Every structure is written in structure tokens, then in C-alpha cells.
Amino acid sequence: MSISNVNFEIDEVGLGRSIGGVGREAQDVFNGDGKNREFTLTEKPLKPIISIEHPIKKRLRESDYLIDYETGVVVFQSPPSKGDQNVSVKYLKPFDTKGLKLNITYHVNIWAKDENQRDEITVETIKTFLREEDTLAQQGVSLKPIRGFNIPKGEDVSKDVYGKTLECKVETDLHVEIPLPRIEKVEIQQEK
């Protein structure tokens, strides 16, 4: 059996190919040392913070810390106790998602020693596609066999081998998440 991509088309998804996105959840985990009260997040968070835990699984109240959203620094009222990965901060970071829809044509070439074996393998291949349809759908892939044809014997095919091509259409979306910078400053001016 061999599989080859024989064609694909790309369709845009959404206006300007942007399909949305507000915030992607992020988590930073820190080691408390019993002295340090300030911890800098990997990214500047969106408001509000999802949660801060210390120790892990014990959610702190908002009065237990301050957040500087401009710098991404969390300042605790009391330094977190000494421990390995005992401070967790969950927050949202901004992103945009761009996407394309891919329409792909594949040829699944099935080879066997006789016509009966070739046709049995072809039927089992189609059954496998049908059995896995839900699994593929969960991954955002639609696979549909659309036609089949025998591969004629010629210079490239031995007379002792029988081949059949099963043509399949595959549709899937390609998504790319693009981190966005936070809006740091908004200025409004009056026209004169």
C-alpha cells in the first residue's frame, strides 16, 4: 500500500483569515524561598488573573497579593514559604488565531498478488476509514473515499501484481495562534 498527495486547495477562513482569539491560558510556577515577595510572569497578563495558589491547590484571596499588569509582576503581601514549585499563577495572555481550510486529494494505492486479494484489501481499507471517521473528526479531519479504479498494467507495473487506487478527499483546518502585544496606551484627541 502506498499513499500520495495528488492535489490540494486552500480556502481562506474568515475575514482576513483571522478566526478570533481573546486569551490563551498560561501558567507560571515559582519556587518560594520565604524571603522574596515579587515574582515576574513570563508574559504580561490580561485582566483579571485566573488564580494564584500557594501552596499549590490553595487558592489565595485577592487581598493576599497585588498585580502590576504593566510589568507582569505579582507582589505578595507576605513572602511565599520555602518550597519547590509551590507558587502557581494562572492567567490569560492575548493571541489571535489565523486559519486556512485545506482540501486535499490523496490516492491510496493498494497492491496484491491477485485481483481477489487486491479487492479484499481495498474493502478492508474502506472499512477502516469508516471505523476511524469519529476519531478523525475529533481531530478536525474529514476523510471521504470518493472513487476507486484499477491501476492498468504497463511499464511501471509488473504483470504479477494487481493494483487499485482509492481516491480520497480530506478536509481539515490549519490554525496558527499568533501572540498579540497588549494595548499599552490609548490616546484620545479632540479635533480642533
C-alpha positions as CSV (number, residue, x, y, z in Angstrom):
1,M,0.0,0.0,0.0
2,S,1.2,3.5,-0.8
3,I,-0.3,6.9,-0.3
4,S,0.3,10.0,-2.4
5,N,-1.0,13.5,-2.3
6,V,-2.2,14.4,-5.8
7,N,-3.8,17.8,-5.2
8,F,-4.7,20.3,-2.6
9,E,-6.6,23.6,-2.5
10,I,-6.5,26.3,0.2
11,D,-9.6,28.3,1.2
12,E,-9.5,31.3,3.4
13,V,-11.3,31.1,6.7
14,G,-12.9,34.3,8.0
15,L,-12.3,37.9,7.1
16,G,-8.6,38.4,6.7
17,R,-8.2,34.8,7.7
18,S,-8.5,35.8,11.3
19,I,-10.8,33.4,13.2
20,G,-10.7,35.1,16.6
21,G,-9.0,34.7,19.9
22,V,-9.1,36.6,23.1
23,G,-6.9,35.0,25.7
24,R,-4.9,31.8,25.9
25,E,-4.5,30.4,29.4
26,A,-0.9,30.4,30.7
27,Q,0.6,29.2,34.0
28,D,3.8,30.1,35.6
29,V,5.1,28.1,38.6
30,F,7.7,29.5,41.0
31,N,9.8,28.3,43.9
32,G,9.1,30.2,47.2
33,D,12.2,31.0,49.3
34,G,10.5,32.5,52.4
35,K,12.0,35.9,51.6
36,N,11.1,37.1,48.0
37,R,7.7,38.7,47.6
38,E,7.9,39.6,44.0
39,F,7.6,37.2,41.0
40,T,7.7,38.2,37.4
41,L,5.3,36.4,35.0
42,T,6.6,35.1,31.7
43,E,4.1,37.2,29.8
44,K,2.1,40.3,30.6
45,P,-1.3,39.0,31.7
46,L,-4.8,40.1,30.7
47,K,-7.1,41.3,33.5
48,P,-8.2,39.6,35.6
49,I,-5.8,36.9,36.8
50,I,-7.5,33.5,36.8
51,S,-5.9,32.2,40.0
52,I,-2.9,32.4,42.3
53,E,-2.2,29.4,44.5
54,H,0.2,29.0,47.5
55,P,0.8,26.2,48.3
56,I,-0.4,24.5,45.1
57,K,-4.2,23.8,45.3
58,K,-4.8,26.5,48.0
59,R,-6.2,29.5,46.1
60,L,-5.2,32.9,47.6
61,R,-7.6,35.8,48.0
62,E,-7.1,39.0,46.0
63,S,-6.1,40.8,49.2
64,D,-3.1,38.4,49.6
65,Y,-1.3,39.9,46.5
66,L,-1.0,42.8,44.1
67,I,-0.5,42.6,40.3
68,D,1.2,45.1,38.2
69,Y,-0.4,44.4,34.8
70,E,2.1,46.7,33.0
71,T,5.2,44.8,34.1
72,G,3.7,41.4,34.8
73,V,4.9,41.4,38.4
74,V,3.0,39.7,41.2
75,V,3.7,41.1,44.7
76,F,2.6,39.0,47.7
77,Q,1.7,40.6,51.0
78,S,3.8,38.0,52.7
79,P,6.7,36.1,51.1
80,P,5.6,32.6,50.0
81,S,7.2,29.9,52.2
82,K,10.2,28.0,51.0
83,G,9.4,25.2,48.6
84,D,9.9,23.7,45.2
85,Q,7.3,24.8,42.7
86,N,4.9,25.8,45.4
87,V,3.5,29.1,43.9
88,S,1.3,28.9,40.8
89,V,-0.2,31.8,38.8
90,K,-2.8,31.2,36.1
91,Y,-3.6,34.0,33.7
92,L,-4.7,34.8,30.2
93,K,-2.3,36.1,27.5
94,P,-3.6,37.7,24.3
95,F,-3.5,36.0,21.0
96,D,-5.1,35.9,17.6
97,T,-5.8,32.8,15.5
98,K,-5.5,32.7,11.8
99,G,-6.7,29.8,9.8
100,L,-7.0,28.2,6.4
101,K,-9.2,25.4,5.2
102,L,-7.2,22.7,3.3
103,N,-9.0,20.4,0.8
104,I,-6.6,17.6,-0.1
105,T,-6.9,14.7,-2.6
106,Y,-5.0,11.5,-1.8
107,H,-4.5,8.4,-3.8
108,V,-4.3,5.2,-1.7
109,N,-2.7,2.7,-3.9
110,I,-3.3,-1.0,-3.0
111,W,-1.1,-3.7,-4.4
112,A,-1.7,-7.5,-4.2
113,K,-0.7,-10.8,-5.9
114,D,-4.1,-11.3,-7.4
115,E,-7.4,-9.5,-8.1
116,N,-9.3,-11.1,-5.2
117,Q,-6.7,-10.2,-2.6
118,R,-6.5,-6.6,-4.1
119,D,-10.2,-6.2,-3.8
120,E,-10.4,-7.6,-0.3
121,I,-7.6,-5.2,0.9
122,T,-9.5,-2.3,-0.7
123,V,-12.7,-3.2,1.1
124,E,-10.9,-3.5,4.4
125,T,-9.2,-0.2,3.8
126,I,-12.6,1.5,3.2
127,K,-14.0,-0.2,6.4
128,T,-11.0,1.2,8.4
129,F,-11.7,4.7,7.1
130,L,-15.4,4.3,8.2
131,R,-14.4,2.9,11.7
132,E,-12.0,5.8,12.3
133,E,-14.3,8.5,11.0
134,D,-15.2,9.7,14.5
135,T,-11.6,9.7,15.7
136,L,-10.5,11.8,12.7
137,A,-13.5,14.1,13.2
138,Q,-12.4,14.8,16.8
139,Q,-9.0,15.9,15.4
140,G,-10.8,18.2,12.9
141,V,-10.2,15.9,9.9
142,S,-12.9,14.7,7.4
143,L,-11.8,11.8,5.2
144,K,-14.1,10.6,2.5
145,P,-13.4,7.9,-0.2
146,I,-14.8,9.3,-3.4
147,R,-13.9,6.8,-6.1
148,G,-11.7,3.9,-7.0
149,F,-10.1,2.5,-10.1
150,N,-7.9,-0.4,-11.2
151,I,-4.3,0.5,-12.0
152,P,-3.6,-0.7,-15.6
153,K,-0.7,-2.9,-16.2
154,G,2.0,-1.2,-18.1
155,E,5.7,-0.4,-18.0
156,D,5.6,0.6,-14.3
157,V,3.5,-2.3,-13.1
158,S,4.7,-5.9,-13.1
159,K,2.3,-8.4,-14.7
160,D,2.4,-10.4,-11.4
161,V,1.0,-7.5,-9.4
162,Y,-2.5,-6.1,-9.3
163,G,-3.2,-2.6,-8.2
164,K,-6.2,-0.4,-7.3
165,T,-6.3,3.3,-6.5
166,L,-8.7,4.5,-3.9
167,E,-9.2,8.3,-4.3
168,C,-10.0,10.1,-1.0
169,K,-10.8,13.7,-0.2
170,V,-9.5,15.1,3.1
171,E,-10.7,18.4,4.6
172,T,-9.1,20.0,7.6
173,D,-8.4,23.4,9.0
174,L,-4.9,24.7,9.7
175,H,-4.8,27.1,12.7
176,V,-1.9,29.2,13.8
177,E,-2.0,31.1,17.1
178,I,-0.2,34.4,17.0
179,P,0.7,36.1,20.3
180,L,-0.5,39.7,20.3
181,P,1.1,42.6,22.2
182,R,-1.1,44.1,24.9
183,I,-2.5,47.5,24.3
184,E,-0.3,49.6,26.5
185,K,-1.7,53.0,25.9
186,V,-4.8,54.5,24.3
187,E,-4.8,58.2,23.4
188,I,-7.9,60.2,22.5
189,Q,-7.6,63.6,20.9
190,Q,-10.3,66.1,20.2
191,E,-10.5,67.6,16.8
192,K,-9.9,71.3,16.7
